[in-house]
């Protein structure tokens, strides 16, 4: 009797696994191509281009692989309070920093804006066409921009602030999280790949999957796996990598982050912004502006927008800092605040934890697969 029950249990397990594999291949063959196509479509944004400023200094600097990027350095009025690196939104030029930053210049902040590879006048990466998603190329460009700021003769030894919009905000946050030279960050409409794509995967499957039973049977975590599979295919075809800001944003702490987002954003929905915000450690602040669309908070909130951003930089950038960061990359003797570096190192998982993580994930995925198969079988029965 026990032998019979054992064979029945084994048969049920095999049926569940077969159902799960059938479900998986059905989704991959019938749904994933649509998700990839939508991911690569460029949305229509209202992009501010701004106007050139006569007193601006034309800037060019190299990336680690020898491309030449272009930008502008706009000096502030009166005594300098600090230097702010500005991250551009997708498709804009260096001069789009003007409407966002002119009020900061008037209060004594220097502004540095640059165009990533393939954007504006900057050199293009052979075989790479930028999308509105952050890739390792944009992160590398942000890191190169920080290196340039540190190498200037007038570099601020205290460090710089960062102010980024949408895609430029995400790339800058990633670079800032790994570089203590950035003392504080303000972003407007910033987003990460995974926390944005997974909710959209759930939405798209309702459109392209014709079986309500299958949609109900798919657990939430499966959309993350499907998103990673889609990203793997896109990365291979486009010759780039989409880094996960969610995995690195906590390293920005203890430096403060002011995250601004439109409450009426239909591209990067408020819940997506909240999800990314949850990954960050304190100190942090999320300001959601009702009815504001993507990258339109400045136009919606106006003076309150300027007041909050100025107050943030006055408190966290203009104020004197005990931290002395590298002011150049030319071999000069400098002092780096060990506490800031120690925060990054302490948050890095131990090698054993890193090795165990994939195994735990695979175990959870296998158990979830069995659960999905059971759910689907119950629906079919």
C-alpha positions as CSV (number, residue, x, y, z in Angstrom):
1,X,0.0,0.0,0.0
2,X,2.8,2.4,0.9
3,X,4.5,1.6,-2.4
4,X,1.4,2.5,-4.3
5,X,0.9,5.7,-2.4
6,X,4.5,6.6,-3.1
7,X,4.1,6.0,-6.9
8,X,0.9,8.1,-6.8
9,X,2.7,10.9,-5.0
10,X,5.6,10.8,-7.5
11,X,3.1,10.8,-10.4
12,X,1.4,13.9,-8.9
13,X,4.7,15.6,-8.6
14,X,5.6,14.9,-12.2
15,X,2.2,16.1,-13.3
16,X,2.7,19.3,-11.4
17,X,6.1,19.9,-12.8
18,X,4.9,19.1,-16.3
19,X,2.0,21.6,-15.9
20,X,4.5,24.2,-14.6
21,X,6.9,23.7,-17.5
22,X,4.0,23.9,-20.0
23,X,2.8,27.1,-18.4
24,X,6.3,28.5,-18.4
25,X,6.9,27.7,-22.1
26,X,3.5,29.1,-23.0
27,X,4.3,32.4,-21.4
28,X,7.8,32.6,-22.9
29,X,6.6,31.8,-26.4
30,X,3.4,33.9,-26.5
31,X,4.1,36.8,-24.2
32,X,7.8,37.5,-23.8
33,X,8.3,38.8,-27.4
34,X,5.6,41.4,-26.7
35,X,7.2,42.5,-23.4
36,X,10.6,42.9,-25.2
37,X,9.0,45.0,-28.0
38,X,7.3,47.3,-25.5
39,X,10.4,47.6,-23.4
40,X,12.4,48.9,-26.4
41,X,9.7,51.4,-27.5
42,X,10.6,55.0,-26.8
43,X,7.9,56.9,-25.0
44,X,6.9,60.5,-25.9
45,X,8.2,62.9,-23.3
46,X,7.9,66.7,-23.1
47,X,11.6,67.5,-23.0
48,X,13.0,70.9,-22.0
49,X,16.0,71.9,-24.1
50,X,16.8,75.2,-22.5
51,X,18.9,77.9,-24.0
52,X,22.7,78.3,-24.1
53,X,24.2,80.5,-21.4
54,X,26.9,83.0,-22.5
55,X,29.1,82.6,-19.4
56,X,29.0,78.8,-19.5
57,X,32.3,77.0,-19.8
58,X,32.4,74.4,-22.6
59,X,33.6,71.1,-21.2
60,X,34.8,67.8,-22.7
61,X,36.2,64.8,-20.9
62,X,36.9,61.1,-21.6
63,X,35.2,58.0,-20.5
64,X,37.0,54.9,-19.4
65,X,36.8,53.4,-22.9
66,X,38.1,56.6,-24.7
67,X,34.8,58.2,-25.8
68,X,34.6,62.0,-25.5
69,X,31.6,63.5,-23.6
70,X,30.6,67.1,-23.7
71,X,29.0,69.3,-21.1
72,X,28.9,72.8,-19.7
73,X,30.0,74.4,-16.4
74,X,27.8,77.3,-15.3
75,X,29.3,79.4,-12.4
76,X,27.0,80.6,-9.7
77,X,26.5,84.2,-8.7
78,X,28.5,85.6,-5.8
79,X,30.5,83.5,-3.4
80,X,30.3,79.8,-4.3
81,X,28.2,77.7,-1.9
82,X,28.9,74.4,-3.7
83,X,29.0,72.5,-6.9
84,X,26.1,70.5,-8.3
85,X,26.3,67.8,-11.0
86,X,23.1,67.7,-13.1
87,X,21.9,64.5,-14.7
88,X,19.9,65.0,-17.9
89,X,16.6,63.3,-18.8
90,X,16.5,61.0,-21.8
91,X,16.8,62.9,-25.2
92,X,17.6,66.3,-23.8
93,X,20.8,68.4,-24.1
94,X,23.1,69.9,-21.6
95,X,21.1,73.2,-21.7
96,X,18.0,71.5,-20.2
97,X,19.7,72.1,-16.9
98,X,18.9,75.8,-17.1
99,X,15.2,75.9,-16.2
100,X,15.9,73.4,-13.4
101,X,19.0,75.1,-12.0
102,X,19.0,78.8,-12.7
103,X,17.5,79.5,-9.2
104,X,20.4,77.5,-7.7
105,X,22.9,79.6,-9.7
106,X,21.3,82.7,-8.4
107,X,21.9,81.5,-4.8
108,X,25.6,80.7,-5.4
109,X,25.8,77.2,-6.7
110,X,27.9,76.1,-9.7
111,X,26.1,73.8,-12.1
112,X,27.8,71.1,-14.2
113,X,25.7,69.3,-16.8
114,X,26.9,66.7,-19.3
115,X,25.6,64.7,-22.1
116,X,26.0,60.9,-22.0
117,X,27.3,58.9,-24.9
118,X,25.0,59.2,-27.9
119,X,23.2,62.2,-26.5
120,X,23.6,65.8,-27.6
121,X,27.1,66.4,-28.9
122,X,28.7,63.6,-27.0
123,X,30.4,60.8,-29.0
124,X,28.3,57.7,-29.6
125,X,29.2,54.2,-28.5
126,X,29.6,52.0,-31.7
127,X,26.6,49.6,-31.9
128,X,24.8,51.1,-29.0
129,X,21.5,53.1,-29.3
130,X,20.4,54.7,-26.0
131,X,16.9,54.0,-24.7
132,X,15.1,55.6,-21.8
133,X,16.4,52.9,-19.5
134,X,19.6,53.2,-17.5
135,X,22.4,50.9,-18.7
136,X,26.0,50.4,-17.5
137,X,27.1,52.9,-20.1
138,X,25.1,55.8,-18.6
139,X,26.4,54.8,-15.1
140,X,30.0,54.8,-16.4
141,X,29.4,58.3,-18.0
142,X,28.2,59.6,-14.6
143,X,31.3,58.2,-12.9
144,X,33.5,59.8,-15.6
145,X,31.7,63.1,-14.9
146,X,32.5,62.9,-11.2
147,X,36.1,62.1,-12.0
148,X,36.2,65.2,-14.2
149,X,34.8,67.4,-11.4
150,X,37.4,66.1,-9.0
151,X,40.2,66.8,-11.5
152,X,39.3,70.5,-12.0
153,X,41.6,73.1,-10.6
154,X,38.7,74.7,-8.8
155,X,37.3,71.4,-7.5
156,X,35.5,71.6,-4.2
157,X,37.4,69.5,-1.7
158,X,34.2,69.0,0.3
159,X,32.5,67.1,-2.5
160,X,29.5,67.9,-4.7
161,X,25.8,67.5,-4.8
162,X,23.8,65.7,-7.4
163,X,20.5,66.8,-9.0
164,X,19.1,64.4,-11.7
165,X,15.9,64.1,-13.7
166,X,14.3,60.7,-14.7
167,X,16.9,58.5,-16.4
168,X,19.7,60.9,-15.5
169,X,18.6,60.7,-11.9
170,X,18.8,56.9,-11.9
171,X,22.3,56.8,-13.5
172,X,23.5,59.5,-11.1
173,X,22.2,57.7,-8.0
174,X,24.0,54.6,-9.0
175,X,27.3,56.4,-9.5
176,X,26.7,58.4,-6.3
177,X,26.0,55.4,-4.2
178,X,29.6,54.1,-4.9
179,X,31.4,57.4,-4.7
180,X,31.6,59.4,-1.4
181,X,32.6,62.5,-3.3
182,X,28.8,63.0,-3.8
183,X,27.5,64.4,-0.5
184,X,23.8,64.5,-1.2
185,X,21.2,63.8,-4.0
186,X,18.0,65.2,-5.4
187,X,16.1,63.4,-8.0
188,X,12.9,64.1,-9.9
189,X,11.1,61.2,-11.6
190,X,14.0,58.8,-11.0
191,X,13.3,55.1,-11.5
192,X,15.0,51.7,-11.5
193,X,14.6,49.0,-14.1
194,X,13.3,46.1,-12.0
195,X,10.8,47.9,-9.8
196,X,9.4,49.6,-13.0
197,X,9.4,46.6,-15.4
198,X,7.8,44.0,-13.1
199,X,4.5,45.9,-12.5
200,X,4.3,46.6,-16.3
201,X,4.9,42.9,-16.9
202,X,1.8,42.1,-14.8
203,X,-0.2,44.7,-16.8
204,X,1.0,43.6,-20.2
205,X,0.2,39.9,-19.5
206,X,-3.4,40.8,-19.1
207,X,-3.4,42.3,-22.6
208,X,-1.5,39.6,-24.5
209,X,-2.3,36.4,-22.5
210,X,-5.7,35.1,-23.7
211,X,-6.3,32.7,-20.7
212,X,-7.6,34.2,-17.5
213,X,-6.7,30.9,-15.7
214,X,-3.0,31.3,-16.6
215,X,-3.0,34.9,-15.4
216,X,-4.5,33.9,-12.1
217,X,-2.0,31.0,-11.7
218,X,1.1,33.1,-12.2
219,X,2.5,34.2,-8.8
220,X,4.0,37.7,-8.3
221,X,7.6,36.5,-8.2
222,X,7.3,34.8,-11.6
223,X,7.0,38.2,-13.3
224,X,10.4,39.1,-11.9
225,X,11.9,36.0,-13.5
226,X,10.2,36.8,-16.8
227,X,11.5,40.3,-16.6
228,X,15.0,39.1,-16.0
229,X,14.7,36.7,-19.0
230,X,13.5,39.6,-21.2
231,X,16.3,41.8,-20.0
232,X,18.9,39.1,-20.8
233,X,17.7,38.9,-24.4
234,X,17.7,42.7,-24.8
235,X,21.1,43.0,-23.2
236,X,22.5,40.4,-25.7
237,X,20.9,42.1,-28.7
238,X,21.8,45.7,-27.7
239,X,25.3,45.0,-26.3
240,X,24.7,46.5,-22.9
241,X,23.7,45.7,-19.3
242,X,20.8,47.0,-17.3
243,X,22.1,47.4,-13.7
244,X,19.7,47.1,-10.8
245,X,19.6,50.3,-8.8
246,X,17.6,48.5,-6.2
247,X,20.6,46.5,-5.2
248,X,22.9,49.5,-4.7
249,X,20.8,52.4,-3.5
250,X,21.2,51.6,0.2
251,X,24.9,52.4,-0.1
252,X,24.0,56.0,-0.6
253,X,23.4,56.2,3.2
254,X,24.4,58.1,5.4
255,X,24.2,60.7,2.7
256,X,20.7,62.2,2.3
257,X,18.4,61.7,-0.7
258,X,15.4,63.9,-1.6
259,X,13.2,62.0,-4.1
260,X,10.7,64.1,-6.0
261,X,7.9,62.4,-8.0
262,X,4.7,63.3,-9.8
263,X,1.6,62.0,-8.1
264,X,0.0,61.9,-11.6
265,X,2.9,60.2,-13.4
266,X,1.5,57.7,-15.8
267,X,4.9,56.5,-17.0
268,X,6.7,55.8,-13.7
269,X,3.7,55.4,-11.4
270,X,3.9,56.6,-7.8
271,X,3.9,53.1,-6.4
272,X,7.0,52.4,-8.5
273,X,8.7,55.4,-7.0
274,X,7.7,54.3,-3.5
275,X,9.0,50.8,-4.1
276,X,12.4,52.1,-5.1
277,X,12.4,54.5,-2.2
278,X,11.9,51.5,0.2
279,X,15.2,50.1,-0.9
280,X,17.1,53.2,0.2
281,X,18.3,53.6,3.8
282,X,17.9,56.8,5.9
283,X,18.3,59.7,5.6
284,X,15.8,60.0,2.8
285,X,12.6,62.0,1.9
286,X,9.9,61.3,-0.7
287,X,7.9,64.2,-2.0
288,X,4.9,63.2,-4.1
289,X,3.2,66.1,-5.9
290,X,-0.4,65.6,-6.7
291,X,-1.5,65.7,-10.4
292,X,2.1,66.3,-11.6
293,X,3.0,64.2,-14.7
294,X,6.4,62.7,-15.4
295,X,9.1,65.3,-15.3
296,X,6.5,68.0,-14.8
297,X,6.7,68.6,-11.1
298,X,8.7,71.9,-11.6
299,X,5.9,73.2,-13.8
300,X,3.2,72.0,-11.3
301,X,4.7,73.0,-8.0
302,X,6.7,76.0,-9.2
303,X,8.0,78.1,-6.2
304,X,7.5,75.2,-3.7
305,X,9.7,73.0,-5.9
306,X,12.5,75.6,-5.9
307,X,12.1,76.3,-2.2
308,X,12.5,72.6,-1.3
309,X,15.4,71.9,-3.6
310,X,17.3,75.0,-2.4
311,X,16.7,74.3,1.2
312,X,18.0,70.8,0.8
313,X,21.2,71.8,-0.8
314,X,21.7,74.7,1.6
315,X,21.4,72.2,4.5
316,X,23.4,69.3,3.1
317,X,25.8,70.8,0.6
318,X,26.5,74.5,1.5
319,X,27.0,73.6,5.1
320,X,30.5,72.9,6.2
321,X,31.4,69.3,6.2
322,X,34.0,67.4,8.3
323,X,34.5,65.0,5.4
324,X,37.3,65.8,3.0
325,X,37.1,63.9,-0.2
326,X,39.6,63.5,-3.1
327,X,39.8,66.8,-5.0
328,X,41.8,65.5,-7.9
329,X,42.9,62.3,-9.7
330,X,46.4,63.5,-10.5
331,X,48.2,61.8,-7.6
332,X,48.0,64.7,-5.2
333,X,48.0,63.8,-1.5
334,X,44.4,63.8,-0.2
335,X,42.4,62.5,2.8
336,X,39.3,60.4,2.4
337,X,36.8,60.2,5.2
338,X,37.2,56.6,6.4
339,X,33.8,56.6,8.0
340,X,32.1,57.2,4.7
341,X,34.0,54.4,3.0
342,X,33.4,52.1,5.9
343,X,29.7,52.5,5.5
344,X,29.9,51.1,2.0
345,X,32.1,48.2,3.0
346,X,30.0,47.2,6.0
347,X,26.9,47.0,3.8
348,X,28.6,44.6,1.4
349,X,27.4,41.0,2.0
350,X,30.0,38.5,3.0
351,X,31.2,36.1,0.3
352,X,29.4,33.2,1.9
353,X,26.1,35.2,1.8
354,X,26.7,36.1,-1.8
355,X,27.2,32.4,-2.7
356,X,24.2,31.3,-0.7
357,X,21.8,33.8,-2.2
358,X,21.4,32.1,-5.7
359,X,20.8,28.7,-4.0
360,X,18.1,30.2,-1.8
361,X,16.5,31.9,-4.8
362,X,16.5,28.6,-6.8
363,X,14.9,26.8,-3.9
364,X,12.2,29.4,-3.5
365,X,11.6,29.5,-7.2
366,X,11.3,25.7,-7.3
367,X,8.8,25.7,-4.4
368,X,6.9,28.5,-6.1
369,X,6.8,26.6,-9.3
370,X,5.2,23.6,-7.6
371,X,2.7,26.0,-6.0
372,X,1.9,27.5,-9.3
373,X,1.4,24.1,-10.9
374,X,-0.9,23.1,-8.0
375,X,-2.9,26.3,-8.5
376,X,-3.2,25.7,-12.2
377,X,-4.2,22.1,-11.7
378,X,-7.0,23.2,-9.3
379,X,-8.2,25.7,-11.8
380,X,-8.3,23.1,-14.6
381,X,-10.0,20.6,-12.4
